[in-house]
Amino acid sequence: MSDSAPLPFKEIDVLGWHEQALCAQTDPEAFFPEKGGSTREAKRVCGSCDVKMECLEYALSNDERFGIWGGLSERERRRLKRAQAS
């Protein structure tokens, strides 16, 4: 395989998904709302994102504590991690 040939999606580096993420084309402030702020817009964007699961997996494995990742807030990710640990 030549160095310039595109790699199949599964062989792209771990963060390759972020280049396809819809949030990259959206106002980042929607994904990091002030405490008590609305998460509705970010979750709407995540709902139609093709790499939502990759994003969520990244956030869970890297213990992201702020923002909306994979359509879940920090609180929702903590609940999910606790449920997975049970």
C-alpha positions in Angstrom: 0.0 0.0 0.0 1.4 3.4 -0.9 1.8 6.1 1.7 -0.7 8.3 -0.1 -3.5 5.7 -0.3 -6.4 6.5 2.0 -6.8 4.1 4.9 -10.1 2.3 5.6 -12.0 4.1 8.3 -11.3 1.4 10.9 -7.5 2.0 10.4 -7.6 5.7 10.9 -6.0 7.0 14.2 -8.0 7.0 17.4 -9.1 10.6 17.0 -10.0 10.3 13.3 -13.7 10.4 14.2 -13.4 14.1 15.3 -12.9 15.2 11.7 -16.4 13.8 10.9 -18.1 15.2 14.0 -20.9 17.6 13.4 -19.9 19.6 16.5 -16.8 20.7 14.6 -19.1 22.7 12.3 -21.1 24.2 15.2 -20.6 26.8 17.9 -18.5 25.1 20.5 -20.2 27.1 23.3 -23.3 25.0 22.8 -21.3 22.0 23.9 -19.9 23.6 27.0 -22.8 25.5 28.5 -22.6 27.6 31.7 -23.7 25.7 34.8 -27.5 25.3 34.6 -27.5 26.3 30.9 -29.4 24.5 28.2 -27.8 21.4 26.6 -30.7 21.1 24.1 -28.9 22.5 21.0 -25.8 20.4 21.5 -27.8 17.2 22.1 -29.8 18.0 18.9 -26.6 18.2 16.9 -25.3 15.0 18.5 -28.5 13.2 17.6 -27.7 13.4 13.9 -24.0 12.9 14.1 -22.5 9.8 12.5 -19.7 9.5 15.0 -21.7 10.0 18.2 -20.7 6.6 19.6 -17.0 7.1 19.0 -17.3 10.5 20.7 -19.1 9.0 23.7 -16.5 6.2 23.9 -13.7 8.7 23.8 -15.3 10.8 26.6 -15.9 7.8 28.8 -12.4 6.3 28.4 -10.7 9.7 28.9 -12.9 10.7 31.9 -14.1 13.9 30.2 -15.7 15.9 33.0 -17.0 18.9 31.1 -19.3 19.4 28.1 -21.6 17.4 26.0 -19.9 14.4 24.4 -21.7 11.7 22.4 -25.0 13.4 23.2 -24.6 13.0 27.0 -23.9 15.6 29.7 -21.3 15.1 32.4 -24.0 13.9 34.8 -25.4 11.5 32.3 -22.0 10.1 31.6 -21.3 9.6 35.3 -24.6 7.6 35.6 -23.7 5.5 32.6 -20.3 4.7 34.0 -21.8 3.7 37.3 -24.4 1.5 35.6 -21.7 -0.2 33.5 -19.6 -0.8 36.7 -22.6 -2.6 38.4 
